[in-house]
Amino acid sequence: MTTIPKSNDALGIANRGNPAESGLCTLCQADCAGRCEVWYSCLKGRELLYPRDFGATTSGASNIAPEGVSYNSVRIMGYCYGAHDAPPSAEKGDALFTEVSVETSFGATKKTVCKAPYMAGALGSTFIAAKYWDAMAAGCAICGIPIVIGENVVGVDRKSEIKNGRIAVSPEMDRRLASYLKYYDGNGVAIVQLNVEDARNGVAEYIAERYRDKVMIELKWGQGAKNIGGEIQVKDIEYADFLKGRGYLVDPDCSKPEVREAFQNKAIHGFARHSRLGYTNLNNWEEVRKDFLNNVKHLRELGFERVSLKTGAYGMEALAMAIRLASEANLDLLTIDGAGGGTGMSPWDMMEHWGVPPVLLHAKAYEYASILAASGQKVVDMSFAGGFARSSAIFKGMALGSPFVKLICMGRALMIPGFLGSNIEGVLKPANKAKVNGNWDALPKTVSDQGSRAEEIFAGWYDVQDKIGPEAMKDLPFGAVAMWGMIDKLTAGLQQLMAGARKFTIGAIDRDDIAACNRDTERETGLAFVTDIGDEKARLILKQKF
């Protein structure tokens, strides 16, 4: 297995903790003062695509022939002639990488258009998601990409009210949707996720009555972090009592006298709230199919035009079921999340050792989707998730799953702008510090080196101002501006990679644009080995007489 370095001297970046495959620290802290690649991208935007200190340095790559099987062992191919879906300028030989279109769309009947092929994954009942939601939601909206409101948001809301077994009032859900819809310009969509508890609490009915025309609804089977449902940790025993009263598993059991005594004496410091396991009452895939199709039918009857499914890293049978049933039910999107990621409080040992790694899961998703397509069936549009944070990984994921994959889903990478922007806002606008959950009392040197005003600190400030106007900038969370910088950097990097492959639209990307960098990756992904692509054409060229 290739070790991911903690620093990159060429870009002048470093991880505070040990980096995961994505390049993010395994533990990402909201108060971090920098300076990983994503963190700096929020400030510098596309500037961070290039090595530092131009004119005084030279640089060389280190990721040439990695061992093991991962997205890092997949190589992006470039071509020296031609153009697919080319702009008019290509006919004159004047095409530029900035003419590459990264716009995408997905959906079975009603297409959802996105300004770029990214989406923010399910940010649910975890407190860190709630704290920084306004910044993240506003950022996704102004960037024109989808965001998912994750599971259990209604159930853990102490201000929500359940009447006759159904949610009647949910201030937190209303707040989350309002944060996105305030800046929504017709691109992207807010997606509301349903797990077992959400379905029992009538969340779908609540959303249908108020927002059915404005959102997509999503059924949830699981995620790459764990296979036992969502969980959070609470340190307030009264809140633990509330959650137990809502029907959740609270561990340890706050109703036991000995547990309450241990908490009062500080031997126990908090409680984990867990969701129910899904489909434990079903025994085979035919029963799952019947139940799933009935659930989709119910959502359609409630008036939802767009329905999606999120599945995790379970295994091959579950993967095939998800692809088959999402396609059969004519769903708009299927998100397939590889093992290892987690935005909440997933059990650490489970994240380390459970589930199918992303590149293996995604390679099989392509294989299974191809089987379905070969039989003449329409295949659901897909989104791949699991360890994406760089333009290169996004390109590889899109190519590996082509033509079925329309989006790449990111979780932690798109939370960092919310953390960083809020910390900066708390310093520059002290009156907002509590509101935005800022963690700093002063700007750290990593930020002050960029400037002392927001207009200096954020490379994307004036681009955002041009989009929404100077007046709207007064209320826009700084985290949304940080999101713009991050997305701008990802997009410019993606355009460069696509231009190098001579692909000028997202739909033109295909599996010939990537190759396996070692034989293990070739065997496991079905990708051609890096020196086999184009080898026949090469030999024909050499056999021709001068």
C-alpha positions as CSV (number, residue, x, y, z in Angstrom):
1,M,0.0,0.0,0.0
2,T,1.3,3.4,-1.0
3,T,1.8,5.8,1.9
4,I,0.2,9.2,1.4
5,P,2.8,12.0,2.3
6,K,1.8,14.5,4.9
7,S,3.2,17.5,3.0
8,N,3.7,18.7,-0.5
9,D,6.5,21.1,-0.9
10,A,5.6,22.0,-4.4
11,L,2.3,23.4,-3.4
12,G,3.4,24.6,0.1
13,I,0.7,22.5,1.8
14,A,0.8,20.1,4.8
15,N,-1.6,18.0,6.8
16,R,-2.0,18.5,10.5
17,G,-2.8,14.8,10.9
18,N,-2.3,11.6,8.9
19,P,-3.7,11.9,5.4
20,A,-6.3,9.5,4.0
21,E,-6.3,8.4,0.3
22,S,-8.2,11.6,-0.5
23,G,-5.4,13.8,0.9
24,L,-7.6,15.0,3.8
25,C,-6.6,14.4,7.4
26,T,-8.2,11.3,8.8
27,L,-9.6,13.6,11.5
28,C,-10.6,17.0,10.2
29,Q,-11.1,19.6,12.9
30,A,-13.4,22.6,12.5
31,D,-11.0,24.9,14.3
32,C,-8.0,23.9,12.1
33,A,-5.7,26.8,11.2
34,G,-4.5,25.1,8.0
35,R,-2.9,24.1,5.8
36,C,-4.0,21.1,3.8
37,E,-4.7,21.4,0.1
38,V,-8.5,21.7,0.4
39,W,-8.1,24.3,3.2
40,Y,-5.8,26.6,1.1
41,S,-8.0,26.0,-2.0
42,C,-10.8,27.8,-0.2
43,L,-8.7,30.9,0.0
44,K,-6.5,30.8,-3.1
45,G,-8.8,29.1,-5.5
46,R,-7.2,28.0,-8.8
47,E,-3.8,29.5,-7.8
48,L,-3.3,26.3,-5.8
49,L,-3.2,24.3,-9.0
50,Y,0.4,25.4,-9.6
51,P,3.7,25.0,-7.7
52,R,4.7,27.9,-5.5
53,D,7.4,30.4,-6.0
54,F,7.4,30.6,-9.8
55,G,10.6,31.8,-11.2
56,A,12.7,30.6,-8.4
57,T,11.9,26.9,-8.3
58,T,11.4,23.8,-10.5
59,S,9.2,20.8,-9.5
60,G,8.8,17.1,-10.3
61,A,6.0,14.7,-9.6
62,S,6.1,11.9,-7.0
63,N,3.0,9.9,-7.8
64,I,4.3,8.1,-10.9
65,A,3.9,4.4,-10.2
66,P,2.0,3.8,-6.9
67,E,1.6,0.3,-5.5
68,G,-1.8,-1.3,-4.5
69,V,-5.2,-0.8,-5.9
70,S,-6.8,2.6,-5.4
71,Y,-7.8,5.7,-7.3
72,N,-4.1,6.8,-6.8
73,S,-3.0,3.8,-8.9
74,V,-5.2,4.9,-11.9
75,R,-3.5,7.1,-14.4
76,I,-5.1,9.8,-16.6
77,M,-4.3,9.6,-20.3
78,G,-3.6,12.6,-22.5
79,Y,-3.8,12.8,-26.3
80,C,-1.8,15.0,-28.7
81,Y,-4.5,15.5,-31.3
82,G,-8.2,15.6,-31.9
83,A,-11.2,17.0,-30.0
84,H,-14.4,15.5,-28.7
85,D,-17.5,17.8,-28.5
86,A,-15.1,20.5,-29.5
87,P,-15.9,24.3,-29.5
88,P,-15.8,26.2,-32.8
89,S,-12.3,27.5,-32.0
90,A,-11.0,23.9,-32.2
91,E,-11.5,24.0,-36.0
92,K,-8.9,26.8,-36.2
93,G,-6.6,25.2,-33.7
94,D,-7.3,27.9,-31.2
95,A,-9.1,25.9,-28.5
96,L,-8.3,26.7,-24.8
97,F,-8.8,24.6,-21.7
98,T,-11.2,27.3,-20.3
99,E,-13.6,26.4,-23.1
100,V,-14.2,23.0,-21.6
101,S,-17.8,22.7,-20.3
102,V,-18.2,21.0,-16.9
103,E,-21.9,21.4,-16.8
104,T,-23.8,18.1,-16.2
105,S,-27.4,16.9,-15.7
106,F,-29.1,13.9,-14.3
107,G,-32.6,12.5,-14.0
108,A,-35.0,10.0,-15.5
109,T,-37.7,12.3,-16.7
110,K,-37.2,15.8,-15.2
111,K,-33.5,16.7,-15.7
112,T,-31.6,18.4,-12.9
113,V,-28.9,20.7,-14.4
114,C,-25.7,21.3,-12.4
115,K,-23.0,23.9,-13.1
116,A,-20.3,21.4,-12.3
117,P,-20.3,17.6,-11.7
118,Y,-20.1,17.7,-7.9
119,M,-22.5,17.3,-5.1
120,A,-22.2,17.7,-1.3
121,G,-23.0,14.4,0.3
122,A,-25.5,13.7,3.1
123,L,-24.9,16.1,6.0
124,G,-27.5,15.0,8.5
125,S,-28.0,15.0,12.3
126,T,-24.4,15.5,13.2
127,F,-23.9,18.7,15.2
128,I,-21.0,19.8,13.0
129,A,-23.3,19.7,10.0
130,A,-25.9,21.8,11.8
131,K,-23.4,24.4,13.0
132,Y,-22.0,25.1,9.5
133,W,-25.0,24.3,7.4
134,D,-25.8,27.9,6.4
135,A,-22.4,28.4,4.9
136,M,-22.2,25.0,3.2
137,A,-25.8,25.3,1.8
138,A,-25.4,28.8,0.5
139,G,-22.0,27.9,-1.0
140,C,-23.5,24.9,-2.9
141,A,-26.4,27.0,-4.1
142,I,-24.3,29.9,-5.5
143,C,-22.0,27.3,-7.2
144,G,-25.1,25.6,-8.7
145,I,-24.5,22.1,-7.3
146,P,-26.7,19.7,-5.2
147,I,-26.5,19.3,-1.5
148,V,-28.1,16.5,0.6
149,I,-29.8,17.0,3.9
150,G,-29.0,13.8,5.6
151,E,-30.9,11.4,7.9
152,N,-32.4,12.0,11.3
153,V,-32.4,15.8,11.0
154,V,-36.1,15.9,12.1
155,G,-35.8,13.2,14.7
156,V,-33.0,14.9,16.7
157,D,-34.5,18.4,16.5
158,R,-35.7,19.2,20.1
159,K,-38.0,21.9,18.7
160,S,-39.7,19.5,16.3
161,E,-43.2,18.2,17.1
162,I,-44.6,14.8,16.4
163,K,-48.4,14.5,16.4
164,N,-50.3,11.4,15.7
165,G,-47.1,9.6,14.8
166,R,-46.1,12.1,12.2
167,I,-43.8,15.2,12.3
168,A,-45.9,18.3,12.4
169,V,-43.3,21.0,13.0
170,S,-39.6,20.9,12.2
171,P,-37.7,24.2,12.5
172,E,-34.3,22.6,11.7
173,M,-35.5,21.1,8.5
174,D,-37.1,24.3,7.5
175,R,-33.9,26.2,8.3
176,R,-31.8,23.9,6.2
177,L,-33.9,24.1,3.2
178,A,-34.3,27.9,3.5
179,S,-30.5,28.3,3.6
180,Y,-30.2,26.6,0.2
181,L,-33.3,27.9,-1.5
182,K,-32.4,31.5,-0.6
183,Y,-29.5,31.4,-3.1
184,Y,-30.9,28.8,-5.5
185,D,-30.7,29.9,-9.1
186,G,-32.2,26.9,-10.9
187,N,-29.0,24.8,-11.0
188,G,-28.5,21.9,-8.6
189,V,-31.1,20.8,-6.1
190,A,-31.7,20.2,-2.4
191,I,-32.0,16.5,-1.6
192,V,-33.8,15.3,1.5
193,Q,-32.8,11.9,2.8
194,L,-35.0,9.3,4.5
195,N,-33.8,6.5,6.7
196,V,-35.8,4.1,8.8
197,E,-36.7,6.6,11.6
198,D,-37.5,9.4,9.0
199,A,-39.9,7.1,7.2
200,R,-41.7,6.2,10.5
201,N,-41.8,9.9,11.6
202,G,-43.5,10.9,8.3
203,V,-40.7,13.1,7.1
204,A,-41.6,12.4,3.4
205,E,-45.2,13.6,4.1
206,Y,-43.9,16.7,5.9
207,I,-41.6,17.6,2.9
208,A,-44.3,16.8,0.3
209,E,-46.8,19.2,1.9
210,R,-44.3,22.1,1.9
211,Y,-41.5,21.6,-0.6
212,R,-42.3,18.8,-3.0
213,D,-41.8,20.9,-6.1
214,K,-38.5,22.3,-4.8
215,V,-36.6,19.3,-3.6
216,M,-35.6,15.7,-4.4
217,I,-36.4,13.0,-1.9
218,E,-33.8,10.2,-1.3
219,L,-34.2,6.7,0.2
220,K,-31.2,5.6,2.2
221,W,-29.7,2.1,2.3
222,G,-26.4,3.1,3.8
223,Q,-23.0,4.8,3.4
224,G,-19.4,4.0,3.1
225,A,-18.6,4.8,6.7
226,K,-20.7,2.0,8.4
227,N,-23.4,-0.5,7.9
228,I,-25.5,0.0,11.1
229,G,-27.2,3.3,10.4
230,G,-26.6,6.8,11.6
231,E,-25.3,7.9,15.0
232,I,-24.4,11.0,17.0
233,Q,-23.0,11.6,20.4
234,V,-24.7,13.8,23.0
235,K,-23.2,15.0,26.3
236,D,-26.5,16.2,27.8
237,I,-28.5,13.5,29.7
238,E,-31.7,15.4,29.2
239,Y,-31.1,15.3,25.5
240,A,-30.3,11.6,25.7
241,D,-33.7,11.1,27.5
242,F,-35.4,13.1,24.7
243,L,-33.8,10.9,22.0
244,K,-34.7,7.7,23.8
245,G,-38.3,9.0,24.0
246,R,-38.2,9.5,20.2
247,G,-37.5,5.8,19.8
248,Y,-33.8,5.8,19.2
249,L,-31.3,3.4,20.7
250,V,-29.3,5.4,23.3
251,D,-26.0,3.7,24.4
252,P,-25.4,3.3,27.3
253,D,-29.0,3.2,28.3
254,C,-29.7,6.5,30.0
255,S,-32.9,5.1,31.6
256,K,-30.8,2.8,33.9
257,P,-30.1,4.1,37.4
258,E,-26.5,2.9,37.4
259,V,-25.9,4.7,34.1
260,R,-27.3,7.9,35.3
261,E,-25.3,7.7,38.5
262,A,-22.1,7.0,36.5
263,F,-22.9,10.1,34.3
264,Q,-23.5,12.3,37.3
265,N,-20.1,11.2,38.7
266,K,-18.4,11.8,35.4
267,A,-17.5,8.2,34.8
268,I,-19.6,8.3,31.7
269,H,-19.1,11.5,29.5
270,G,-21.8,11.1,26.9
271,F,-24.3,8.9,25.0
272,A,-24.3,7.5,21.5
273,R,-27.6,7.7,19.6
274,H,-28.1,5.0,17.0
275,S,-30.6,4.4,14.3
276,R,-32.4,1.1,13.6
277,L,-31.0,-1.4,11.1
278,G,-32.8,-1.4,7.8
279,Y,-34.5,-4.4,6.3
280,T,-33.9,-6.8,9.2
281,N,-37.4,-8.2,8.7
282,L,-36.7,-9.2,5.1
283,N,-34.9,-12.4,4.0
284,N,-34.1,-12.3,0.3
285,W,-33.7,-9.9,-2.6
286,E,-37.2,-10.5,-3.9
287,E,-38.7,-9.3,-0.6
288,V,-36.4,-6.2,-0.7
289,R,-37.5,-5.5,-4.2
290,K,-41.2,-5.6,-3.3
291,D,-40.7,-3.4,-0.3
292,F,-38.5,-0.9,-2.1
293,L,-40.8,-0.5,-5.1
294,N,-43.7,0.1,-2.7
295,N,-41.7,2.8,-1.0
296,V,-41.0,4.5,-4.3
297,K,-44.6,4.2,-5.3
298,H,-45.6,5.9,-2.0
299,L,-43.2,8.8,-2.6
300,R,-44.6,9.2,-6.1
301,E,-48.1,9.3,-4.8
302,L,-47.0,12.0,-2.4
303,G,-46.2,14.1,-5.4
304,F,-42.4,13.8,-5.6
305,E,-41.2,14.1,-9.2
306,R,-37.6,13.3,-8.4
307,V,-36.5,10.3,-6.2
308,S,-33.0,9.0,-5.6
309,L,-31.3,6.2,-3.6
310,K,-28.1,6.3,-1.5
311,T,-26.3,3.0,-0.9
312,G,-23.1,2.1,0.8
313,A,-20.2,-0.3,0.6
314,Y,-22.0,-3.5,1.5
315,G,-20.9,-6.0,-1.2
316,M,-21.7,-7.2,-4.7
317,E,-25.3,-8.5,-4.1
318,A,-26.4,-5.2,-2.5
319,L,-24.6,-3.3,-5.2
320,A,-26.4,-5.2,-8.0
321,M,-29.7,-4.8,-6.1
322,A,-29.3,-1.1,-5.9
323,I,-28.5,-0.7,-9.6
324,R,-31.3,-3.0,-10.7
325,L,-34.0,-1.6,-8.4
326,A,-33.0,2.1,-8.9
327,S,-33.2,1.5,-12.7
328,E,-36.4,-0.5,-12.5
329,A,-38.1,2.2,-10.3
330,N,-36.9,4.8,-12.8
331,L,-35.1,6.8,-10.1
332,D,-33.3,10.0,-10.9
333,L,-30.0,9.2,-9.2
334,L,-28.1,6.4,-7.4
335,T,-25.2,7.4,-5.1
336,I,-22.7,4.6,-4.5
337,D,-20.5,5.3,-1.5
338,G,-17.2,3.5,-1.1
339,A,-15.8,2.5,2.3
340,G,-13.7,4.7,4.5
341,G,-15.4,8.0,4.6
342,G,-17.5,9.5,7.3
343,T,-18.8,13.0,8.2
344,G,-20.3,12.0,11.5
345,M,-19.5,9.7,14.5
346,S,-19.0,6.4,12.7
347,P,-17.2,3.8,14.7
348,W,-13.6,4.2,13.9
349,D,-12.7,0.5,13.8
350,M,-15.6,-0.1,11.4
351,M,-14.5,2.7,9.1
352,E,-11.0,1.2,9.0
353,H,-12.0,-2.4,8.3
354,W,-15.6,-2.6,7.0
355,G,-16.8,-2.5,3.4
356,V,-15.6,-2.4,-0.2
357,P,-13.0,0.3,-1.0
358,P,-14.1,3.0,-3.5
359,V,-12.2,2.1,-6.7
360,L,-13.2,-1.6,-6.3
361,L,-16.9,-0.8,-5.6
362,H,-17.1,1.7,-8.4
363,A,-15.4,-0.6,-10.9
364,K,-18.0,-3.3,-10.1
365,A,-20.8,-0.7,-10.4
366,Y,-19.7,0.0,-14.0
367,E,-19.5,-3.7,-14.7
368,Y,-23.0,-4.4,-13.3
369,A,-24.5,-1.4,-15.0
370,S,-23.1,-2.5,-18.3
371,I,-24.7,-5.9,-17.9
372,L,-28.1,-4.2,-17.4
373,A,-27.5,-1.9,-20.4
374,A,-26.5,-4.9,-22.6
375,S,-29.8,-6.5,-21.8
376,G,-31.6,-3.5,-23.3
377,Q,-32.6,-1.9,-19.9
378,K,-32.3,1.7,-19.1
379,V,-29.7,2.3,-16.4
380,V,-30.1,4.9,-13.6
381,D,-27.8,7.9,-13.5
382,M,-25.2,7.5,-10.9
383,S,-23.0,9.5,-8.5
384,F,-19.8,8.0,-7.1
385,A,-18.7,8.8,-3.5
386,G,-15.8,7.9,-1.3
387,G,-12.5,9.8,-0.8
388,F,-12.9,12.5,-3.6
389,A,-11.2,15.8,-2.9
390,R,-9.1,16.6,-6.0
391,S,-9.8,17.3,-9.7
392,S,-7.8,14.3,-10.7
393,A,-9.8,11.9,-8.6
394,I,-13.0,13.5,-9.9
395,F,-11.9,12.9,-13.5
396,K,-11.0,9.3,-12.7
397,G,-14.3,8.6,-11.0
398,M,-16.3,10.1,-13.9
399,A,-14.2,8.1,-16.4
400,L,-14.3,4.8,-14.5
401,G,-18.1,4.9,-14.4
402,S,-18.7,6.4,-17.8
403,P,-21.3,6.7,-19.3
404,F,-23.4,6.1,-16.2
405,V,-21.8,8.5,-13.7
406,K,-23.0,12.1,-13.9
407,L,-21.7,13.4,-10.6
408,I,-19.0,12.9,-8.0
409,C,-20.3,13.1,-4.4
410,M,-18.0,14.7,-1.7
411,G,-18.6,14.9,2.0
412,R,-15.7,16.2,4.2
413,A,-14.0,18.0,1.3
414,L,-17.0,20.3,0.9
415,M,-17.4,20.8,4.7
416,I,-14.0,22.4,5.1
417,P,-15.0,25.7,3.3
418,G,-17.8,26.0,5.9
419,F,-15.4,25.6,8.8
420,L,-12.7,27.9,7.4
421,G,-15.0,30.7,6.2
422,S,-16.9,30.7,9.5
423,N,-13.7,31.0,11.5
424,I,-12.6,34.0,9.4
425,E,-16.0,35.6,9.6
426,G,-16.0,35.2,13.4
427,V,-12.8,37.3,13.5
428,L,-13.6,39.9,10.9
429,K,-17.2,40.3,12.1
430,P,-17.1,39.7,15.9
431,A,-20.8,40.2,16.2
432,N,-21.4,37.2,14.0
433,K,-18.9,34.9,15.8
434,A,-21.4,32.9,17.9
435,K,-24.0,32.8,15.0
436,V,-21.5,31.3,12.6
437,N,-19.7,29.2,15.2
438,G,-16.3,30.8,14.6
439,N,-13.5,29.2,16.6
440,W,-10.8,31.9,16.3
441,D,-10.1,35.0,18.3
442,A,-7.6,36.3,15.7
443,L,-6.5,35.3,12.2
444,P,-3.7,32.8,12.2
445,K,-0.6,33.6,10.0
446,T,-1.8,31.1,7.4
447,V,-4.7,33.4,6.7
448,S,-3.2,36.8,7.6
449,D,-0.5,36.2,5.0
450,Q,-3.3,36.4,2.4
451,G,-4.6,39.8,3.8
452,S,-6.6,41.4,6.6
453,R,-9.9,42.0,4.8
454,A,-12.3,39.4,3.3
455,E,-11.7,41.0,-0.1
456,E,-8.0,40.2,0.1
457,I,-8.3,36.9,1.8
458,F,-10.7,35.2,-0.6
459,A,-9.6,34.9,-4.2
460,G,-13.2,34.3,-5.2
461,W,-14.7,37.3,-3.4
462,Y,-15.3,39.5,-6.4
463,D,-16.5,36.6,-8.6
464,V,-19.2,35.9,-6.0
465,Q,-20.0,39.6,-5.7
466,D,-20.4,39.7,-9.5
467,K,-22.9,36.8,-9.3
468,I,-25.1,37.9,-6.5
469,G,-24.5,41.6,-6.2
470,P,-22.8,43.8,-3.6
471,E,-25.9,44.1,-1.4
472,A,-26.4,40.3,-1.1
473,M,-22.7,40.0,-0.1
474,K,-23.4,41.7,3.2
475,D,-25.4,38.7,4.4
476,L,-23.7,35.9,2.6
477,P,-21.7,33.6,4.9
478,F,-18.0,33.7,4.4
479,G,-18.1,30.0,4.2
480,A,-20.0,30.2,1.0
481,V,-17.2,32.4,-0.5
482,A,-14.7,29.8,0.6
483,M,-16.8,27.2,-1.1
484,W,-16.7,29.2,-4.3
485,G,-12.9,29.2,-4.1
486,M,-12.7,25.5,-3.6
487,I,-15.1,24.7,-6.4
488,D,-13.3,27.1,-8.7
489,K,-10.1,25.3,-8.1
490,L,-11.6,21.9,-8.7
491,T,-13.3,23.1,-11.9
492,A,-10.2,24.7,-13.4
493,G,-8.2,21.6,-12.6
494,L,-10.9,19.4,-14.1
495,Q,-11.0,21.6,-17.2
496,Q,-7.3,21.2,-17.6
497,L,-7.4,17.4,-17.3
498,M,-10.3,17.2,-19.8
499,A,-8.6,19.4,-22.2
500,G,-5.5,17.2,-22.0
501,A,-7.7,14.2,-22.9
502,R,-9.3,16.4,-25.7
503,K,-12.7,16.0,-24.1
504,F,-14.6,19.3,-24.1
505,T,-17.8,18.1,-22.3
506,I,-18.5,15.9,-19.3
507,G,-20.4,13.4,-21.5
508,A,-17.4,12.9,-23.7
509,I,-15.3,11.4,-20.9
510,D,-14.9,7.7,-21.1
511,R,-12.9,4.8,-19.8
512,D,-10.2,5.1,-22.5
513,D,-9.2,8.3,-20.7
514,I,-7.8,6.4,-17.7
515,A,-5.5,3.5,-17.4
516,A,-4.2,1.1,-14.7
517,C,-0.8,2.0,-13.4
518,N,0.0,-1.6,-12.2
519,R,-1.2,-5.0,-13.0
520,D,-3.2,-5.5,-9.9
521,T,-5.3,-2.4,-10.7
522,E,-5.7,-3.7,-14.3
523,R,-7.1,-7.0,-13.0
524,E,-9.4,-5.5,-10.4
525,T,-10.9,-2.6,-12.3
526,G,-11.0,-3.9,-15.9
527,L,-9.0,-0.9,-17.1
528,A,-6.3,-1.3,-19.7
529,F,-2.7,-1.2,-18.5
530,V,-1.2,2.2,-19.1
531,T,1.1,1.0,-22.0
532,D,-1.5,-1.1,-23.6
533,I,-3.8,1.8,-24.5
534,G,-3.0,2.9,-28.1
535,D,-0.4,0.2,-28.5
536,E,-1.9,-1.3,-31.6
537,K,-2.2,2.2,-33.3
538,A,1.4,2.8,-32.3
539,R,2.6,-0.4,-34.0
540,L,0.7,0.4,-37.2
541,I,2.4,3.8,-37.3
542,L,5.8,2.3,-37.0
543,K,5.1,-0.4,-39.6
544,Q,4.2,2.1,-42.3
545,K,7.0,2.9,-44.8
546,F,8.6,6.3,-44.9
